[in-house]
Amino acid sequence: MGKAKSPELTTRKTMLAVLGGQTITPAPIWLMRQAGRYLPEYRQLRTQAKNFLDFCFRPELAVEATLQPIRRYGLDAAILFSDILTVPWALGQNVQFLEGEGPKLQPILSSDDLQKLDVPGVTKRLSPVYQTVSGVAAALPPETTLIGFAGAPWTVAAYMVEGTGSRDFLIAKTFGMAEPRSFDRLLDILVTSTVEHLSAQIAAGADVVQLFDSWAGVLAEEQFRRWVIAPTKAIVAGVRARHPATPVIGFPRCAGGLLPLYARETGVTAVGLDTQVPLEWANDILPAGLPIQGNLDPVALIVGGQVLRDAVRVILDQAKGRPLIFNLGHGVPMTTPPEHVAELVQLVREG
Ligand code: CP3
């Protein structure tokens, strides 16, 4: 056995070096929702699919959608084009994306509904996604990191129970608190399915995986511990048991004061920070050396110009001394002028 090599000797992928604990200037940059409707070439490609899930499950289309922002901007990482709600679909739940309305799921309301979910079938039904991952891996330049992802159990369960998007996920929270046994069973199903789904993406060529917990911010501390921290910790452990070298980024959006707990207890390699997190505070309270990802306000990207320059400056200055992956604090909005993304990449590369 040879000696373990440090990341800078084994990889040209700057994002992996940062996840290995190095502080790199300029910081690597990618953007959540970097593929999507703000890009004319995406809208064009999207017309070839009969609906959004069909788009996600056609590898030739999904590979192309993943690569579009890489070709246009030379970002440091590509994120698999897919969606977090492919997992409930693969479990056998009825999931539809209605044009202009967002996701609609047949809500899970009882333990009978849970019985019907087909856990062993998940990776088979998601095999087109793994074909997409390997297609992208084969096409990417060697310096570009490939990110796989899944929704974290709380966020996915919230959609599964609520049946649609929501401001506060009151139905899902109520179900979780009123029927804790059923809800814990659902979270367990999602932990198992998500470990399988992420492991299959890594086996197909994903270099890193990210867990999106978009609705972590609606929970009180006790539910946050049980529904966010515990399942995330189980997924990190499960993925690491199979793929010890693969970094896991956790993105507990709007976790606020619970962020330090998340960073300490889940075992994630890095934390994604949403727009509200003050970087000076994060730098003080997060474990020394823990890499961070974020957290430009997407609105600064829409506005561009001096507003964008100032907002980028603040992040680069305040993150100083800590390994940073530059990103937004949430996804690229649909109204973003595509040329502002090019401006942003240039600003970050100028340091
Ligand atoms: O980041 C990327 O470029 C990769 C692709 C990606 C999508 N969704 C594509 C998508 C990723 C990583 C996601 C994650 C996702 N999906 C999250 C977590 C991140 C977040 O935004 O909080 C959530 C909550 C979802 C669920 C989801 N998917 C919703 C609520 C919607 C409807 C809202 C909307 O923007 O239309 C989607 C649809 C969706 N997922 C689109 C894209 C490009 C737009 C659909 C289309 O093109 O018709």
Boltz pocket constraint, residues with backbone or C-beta under 6 A from the ligand:
constraints:
  - pocket:
      binder: B
      contacts: [[A, 31], [A, 32], [A, 33], [A, 34], [A, 35], [A, 36], [A, 37], [A, 46], [A, 52], [A, 79], [A, 80], [A, 81], [A, 82], [A, 83], [A, 84], [A, 85], [A, 97], [A, 101], [A, 102], [A, 103], [A, 149], [A, 165], [A, 212], [A, 214], [A, 331]]
      max_distance: 6.0
